[in-house]
Amino acid sequence: MDPIVVRTYEGKGQADAAKKFAADAKVLGAQGYRVISQSWDEGKRGVVGAAMFGVFAPKTGTLTVTYQLG
C-alpha cells in the first residue's frame, strides 16, 4: 500500500482554508502525492465567541484532505 498523509487546514471560511490547502498541495504534488479525498466542516461558534463577537463573527472551519503517494 502506498503511503497516505492526512492534513487539516483551518480557515475563516472555506475559501480561506482552500488557500492554505493549495499551497500545501503544490509541495506534496511535487513529491508525487495526489488528493484522494477531502471534506469540509463548517465548525461552530462557541458560546463565548458568540457573546464576545456577536452573530456576525466568522466561524473557523476545517478542510481535511487525504493524500496518497503514487
Stockholm file with secondary structure:
# STOCKHOLM 1.0

chainA/1-70         MDPIVVRTYEGKGQADAAKKFAADAKVLGAQGYRVISQSWDEGKRGVVGAAMFGVFAPKTGTLTVTYQLG
#=GR chainA/1-70 SS CCCEEEEEEEESSHHHHHHHHHHHHHHHHHTTEEEEEEEEECCCCCHHHHHHHCTTCCCCEEEEEEEEEC
#=GC SS_cons        CCCEEEEEEEESSHHHHHHHHHHHHHHHHHTTEEEEEEEEECCCCCHHHHHHHCTTCCCCEEEEEEEEEC
//
